[in-house]
């Protein structure tokens, strides 16, 4: 738009005195009706006839205005529940975890103890606590502690007693570390032990954390083994009230009734955490040749025919389809299913719907080629590689040193596979710049992604992964989903300094459709929904 046309359109506001990411010469931006209406130099902003908010007077700080981030794979209620529960993500030994558990029980004897995030990969004991050890620390309280990747958990005997059928479910271990059906059954039972008021508080806690990290859109991956339909609806209601965008998925195989419901409710699709396999940490991801440190090859929960039928049914109903797939067998099964669906319905129709492979950590060249040809999106979590890749890391422990690289960001990008990045929170926390940084610091140099491509996968790529073309760019006509940052270091080639150990930008405000969902200093107090 020209200055004159903006001035004639009516209510809105203009921000001045703040550099715009990758927009040389522009330090002002006008918003009208929740959309970016104009970009340009601050000296021309006064002629727009709009209220001006000058941001360049923040005590000499280096500021930057950029598109708000997207988290393309999140579990909002579980994230909030973890934030409100026992904090075990940074425990460095089984003994430390047991000590924290005992302290929690002492404060609330007999109450349910729920915690998330333990990872025994580098613990000196070389193992998680046993059920007997949990029982002693918990003094009879029910305990449910999920492992960091959320595919297994530790349970106390009191929790087993409260969940009918748990001890007989597949994946139950009397030692207390459960997975598969037992984990799903226990998770569903745990969900019923909270009130709706507690759930609302948990959702608000999680979405507040997202907004404080410059994230304006969170893609919710609900599924029967994670939460209930009622909890999904509650999550969507809280998000709407807070103004955070929440495109939502339901992870269950398509049926006529479920497809009708998903369309009526405005869901993106059926997929997300519809599991084709499990996770590396729990040795449930399906891997060719088996695990280096265990005799198992993991588990494949769906075959190619079933996965293909799901994609075809979702596509015919105008919904996206997708799968959780991590091991090479799981990813290849998903890629072949997408290809088979394209053979049935036509490549163009499948590409238009953008089926998604969530995680896609072990991708063969063949799987990458099938994904690229048929328009499948790789929805990935770069922090996985940062946390568990490299010499001596979890991936090497589980899979050995001779495997192909995990998380092949650059290979996928070079092949033309659309990328969308997220956190899988509560597995890794909500973060924007940390995700971008991790994608550029892959342990294998050839899989490192340039900062521009990594940022795109964490913004516009996330929007496009749910078929939204009008968000994620600093361009006229795009939604005003924006984040204002304080930079600890000068820009490098127009980007924040994201090298290893460099301090990351700090978010001052996050706007969705031009309205603040986080505003640390009240800079946008006059703007309301």
N, C-alpha and C positions, 0 to 999 in steps of 0.2 A: 504493500500500500504506500501511497505518497503521503506526505505530511498533511496535505489538504484533505485527502479522503479519510484519514484517521480522524481529523478534527470534526468531520461531519457525521461521524457514526454514533456519538453519544458517550454514555458512561463508560469509565474504565480508569486506568491509571498508567503512569509511566515511571520506570525505574531509571535512574541516571547515576553516572559516576562509578560504574562497576564494569570491568572488562567481561566480555562474553566469550565463552570457550570457543576457540577456533574461529573467531569472528574479528579479524584484525580491523582496527579503526572503529569498531562499534563498542560503545560503552553505555548504551541506553536501549531500553526495550519497552514497548507499549503493549498493554494487555487490555482487550475489550471483549466482554462476553466470554471470558475464560480462554480466549485464544490470543496468540501472539499476532498483533496487528501491525507492528512496525519495529524495525531494528535500525540503529544509526548512531550518529555522534550526539553526545549530550547537549551540545550547543544548539541543536535543532529541536530538542524535545519541548522547549517552551512554547513553540508555535503549534503544538498538537491540541492545545485546549483541554488537556487532561490534568488531573491532580498529579503532582510530581513528588516522588519519594527519592530524595538524593541519598545514595548509599555510600558515597565516597568519603564520608567523614567519620569512619569508624576507628578513631584513635590511630590513624596511620597504618592500619592493618592491610595486608594484601588480600583483596577480595576477588572472587570469581563467581560468575553466574553461569550455570550449566543446566542441561536437561536433568530432571530428577531421575534417579536410578529406578530400575525395575528389578525385583527379585522374582525370577522365573520359576522358582520351585520352593515352596514354603509350607510349613504346617503351623498355622497361626495359633490355634488353641493349645497344641502341645508345646509350642514355644513359650507362651504365657504361663502355662502350667509349670514348665521347667524353671522359669524366672521366679515364680512364686514358691517353688518347692525347695527341696534339699539341693544345695549347690555342690555337685560332685564332679563337674567337668574338669577341674584343675587338680584333682587329687592325684598324688604321685606314688601312692602305694595302696595295697589292700588295707593295711593297718590304718592309714590316714582316713580312708573311706569309712571304716568301721568306727573310728573315733568320732567322726562327724555324725554318723548315724546315732551313736549312743547319746551324744549331746542333744540331738534333735528329739529323741524319745524322752529324755529326761525333762525337757521343757513341756512336752505334751504326751504324757504316758498313755499308751494304748491307741493313740490316733494313727490313722494311715500315714505312712511316710512314702512320699512319691519323689523321685529324683531322676535326673537325666544326665547323660553325658560321660559316664565313666569309660575309661579306655586303659586297659591293662598292658598295652603293647610294650611299654618300657618300665613297668613296675618291677621292683626287685624280687617280689615273690613269683613273678612269671605267671600269675594266674589271678582271677578275681576271687573274692571271698566265697566260701562255701555256704550252703544253707545253714549248717550248724553254727558257723561263725556269725551269720546274720541274726540268727535266733538269739544268740547270747547278747549281742549288742542291742538288739531291738527289744529285749525283755518282754516278748509276747506280742509286740505290735505287728500289724501287717505291713510288709515292706515290698515295694515294687520299684526297682532301679533299672532304667533302660540303659543299654550300652549306647555309645555315642552315635552309631549309625541307625539306631532304632529298629533293628531286626532281631533283637534278643534282649533279655532282661534277667536280673537277679531277683529272686523272690524268697521271702521267708516262709516258714511252715504255716504261720498264721494267715498269710495271704492265700496259700494253697487251700486252707480250710474254708476260706470265704468264697472261693470260686468253684462252683460245682463242676465236676468233670475235668478239672485242670490236670490232675495227676494221671489221667488216662489219655490225655491228648497227645498227638504226635508232636515231638519236639520237647516233651517234658523230660527233665533230668532231675532225679532226686537229689543231686548235688546242688541244685538251686539255680542253675543257668539254663534258661528255657529259650526256645526259638520256635519258628514255624507256627503250627496250629495252636500250640500252647501259649505262645506269645500273643497271638491274635485274640485268643479267648480271654487271657488275663487283661489285655489292654481294653477290651470291650467292657469287662466287668469294672475295671478301675474308673472308666468314664462315668459309670452310674453312681459313683461315690461322691460326686461334686454337685453342688446346687447350681441353678441357673445364674444366680447372682455371682457366685464364684467364677463361673465360666465367663461371664461378661467382663469381670475384672481381669481375668487372664488374657482374654482377647485384646482388651484395651492396653494392657501392659505390653503385649507383643507388638501391636501396631504402633504404639508410642515409640518403642525402640527402633522400629523400621523408619519412622519419620525422622527421628533424631539422627539417622544415618543417611539422610538425603534420599530415601526411598519413597516414592509416591505411589507406586503400584506393586502390589504383592499378589502373586498367583498362588492361590490356595489349592493344595493337593489333598483333598479329603478322600477317604475310603473306609469301607466297613471295618477294617482292622485298625483304623486310626481314630475315627470318631463316628458319631451317629449322624443321620440326616438332620435331626433336630439341632445338633450342635453346629452343623454346617450352616443352617439357616440363621442361627443365633450369631455366628461369626460374621456372616454377611450383613446382618442388621447393625451390629456394632461398627463394622467398617464403614457402612453408609453414614452412620451418625457422626463418625470422626472425619469423614471426607477422604479417606484413603481408598484408592481403587483396589478392588478385590475380584478379578476374574477367577472363577472357581471351576474346579474339576471334581468329578466323582469317579473313584477307581473301582469300577465293577463292569463285568462283561455285559454287553448290550443285550437287552430284551425289548420287545415292543413297548411294554409298560414303562421301562426305565428310560427309553428314548423319548417317549411322550413327556414324561416327567421332567427330564433334563431340558427339553426345549421350552416347556411351559415356565420353568424356573429361571431361564436365561443363563444356564450353565454353558461354559465354553465347550465342554465335551466330556466323554467318558474315558478316563485314562489317568495319567499322572502316576499315582501309586497303585495302578493295576499291575501286579507283580508278575513278570515273566520269570524272574529268579530272585535271589536274595542279595546279600552283601558280602564283601570280601572279609571284613572283620569277623563276622559270625560264621564264615566258611559256608554260606548258603548261596552265594552267587555261583552260577553254573559255569565252570571253567573246563576247557579242554585239557586233558592230561592230568587233572586233579591238582590238589593243593600240595605244595612243597612240604609243608609241616603237618600234613594230616592225610589220611587215606581217602578222604571224601573228594568228590568232584562237584559238590554243591547240589542244587535242586533246580529243575526246570518245571515251573508250575503250569505253563501253557504250551501246547504244541503249535506248529506253524499253521495248521488248518484252523484251529480255534482262534488264533490271533488274526488270521486273515479274515475270517468271518466277522470278527468284531470291527475291524477297520471298514469293511464293506458296509456293514449295517449302520455304523456311525456316519459314514460319508453319505450314504443314501438319505439319512435323516437330517443332513446339514449340520452335523456336529463333528468336532475334531475327535480323533482317536489317538491313543498313546499308551505307552507301557513303561514301567520301571524295568530297566535291563542294565546289568553291570558286567557280568562275566562275558567272555567272548562267545560262548554258546548262546547266552541270553540275547546279546546284541545281534548276533547273526540271525537268530530266529526272528527277532523283530524286523530286521532289515528285509529278510526274505518274505515275511508276511506283508510288508508294505509293497514289495515288488509284485507279489501275487495279487494283491488288491488292485494294483495298477493294471495288471493284465486283464482283470475282470471289468473294471470300470473306466479304464483309460488313464494314461499318465497325467494328462492335463487336469482331470477331475481330482485325482489324488493330490497333485501338487498344490492345487487351489485350497485344499483343506488343511495342508501342512500337518500331517501326522507327526507325533513327537516321540522321540526316544529319550526318556529321562535317564540321566547319568551317563549312559553310553561310554563307560570307562575303558572297556577293552574292545576296541574296534579294529577288525582286520581290514586290510586293503579292500577286500571284496565287499565287506559290509559298508565301508565308506562309499564305494562306487555305487552301490544300490541306493544308499541314502541320497546321494547327490542326484542321481538320475530321477528319482521319484519324489524329490522335494521334502524329504523327512527332515525335521528340525532336530538338532542335537541340543538338548537342554542339559547343561553341564554345570558343575560346581568346582571352579578352579581351586578353592580352598582345600578340597580333598587332596589334590596333588601336593599342595604346600604342607599339609599336615602329615600325610602318610606316604608320600613318595620319597625317593632318594635312598642312598646307601643306609642299610639297617632299618629302614622304615617298615611300616606295616605291610605294604605291598610286597616288598622284597622278602619279608619273613614268610608271608603266606604263599607266595608264588615263585620264589626263587629269583636268581639273578639273570636268567637267560630268557625271560619273557620279553615280548615286544613292549614298548613304552605304554604306560597307562595314559589316559586323558590326552588324546592326540589332537589338541586344539588346532595347531598349525596345519596338520595334515587334513583335518576336516575342512578348515577354511580354504586351503588351497584347492581342494576338490570341489568347492562350491556348496558345501553343506551349510545351511543357515544355522547360526549359533545363537543361543539364548542362555545367559548365565544367571545363576542364582546361588543360594546358600544351602538349601535343604534344611534350613533351620527347623528344629533345634540341633541338627547334626553339627553344622557350623553356624556362627551367629550372623545376624543381619549385618551386611557391610557392602559398601559400594566400591570405594577406592581400593580397599584391601583385596577384593575380588579381581579388579582390574590389574593390580600389581601382581597377584599370584599367577594370573594367566601369562604374564610376561616374564615370569621367573621359573618356568617349568624346569624340572631337574634335568631334562634332556633338551639341549640347546635347540635342536631342530623342531621342537614342538612349542617353542615360545611364541606368543602372539604379540605383534606390535601393539603399542598402547592404543592407537586409534581403533584398531579392530576389536580389541578387548573392551574398550569403552562402548563401542557400538553394540556389542553382544550384551552389555549390561544396561543398555538403554533402549534404543530403537529396535534392536534385535529381539528383546523381550516383548515389546508391543507387537511386532510383526509375528511373533510366535503364537499369538492369540488373534491374529488377523486384524490388527488395528494399525492402520496406515497413517493415522493423523496425530501420532504422539511420538516423542522421543528425539525431535530435532529442534534446533533453534532456527526456525524458519517461519515466515509469515503464513498464517493459516493453521499452524500446528497448535495443539492444546498447550496451554501455559502450565505445563508440569515442569517446575523449576526447582533448583536447589542453589542456595547461596552459601559459599564456602569461604573460610579464612585459610589462606595458604601459609604454611610455616616456612616455605622456601620459594624463591622466584620460579616462575614457569620455565620449563626446559622445552624448547621447540613448541611452545604454545600449550604444553601439558604440565600438570603438577609433577613434581619430583617423586617418582615411585620406585626408586631403586631400593635394594634390600636395606632394611633398617632405617630408611628415611622416614621422618615423621609424616603422617598422612594429614590431608586437609581436615578441618573441623567444620561441621555443618552449623550454620547460623539459622537457616530457615528452609523449609520445604513447602512448596506450593503445588496444589493439584487443581487444575482448571483455574489457575490464578488466585486460589484461596489458600491461606496458610493452614497446614495440618501440623506444622511445628514452627515455632517462632521464638527462638531463645531470648531475644532482646526486645520483643514487641515491635519490631520494625514494620510489621504489616497489621498493626492492631486495628486500623481503620477499614481493613478489607474483611468482608464477611460473606458467608454463603447466602 
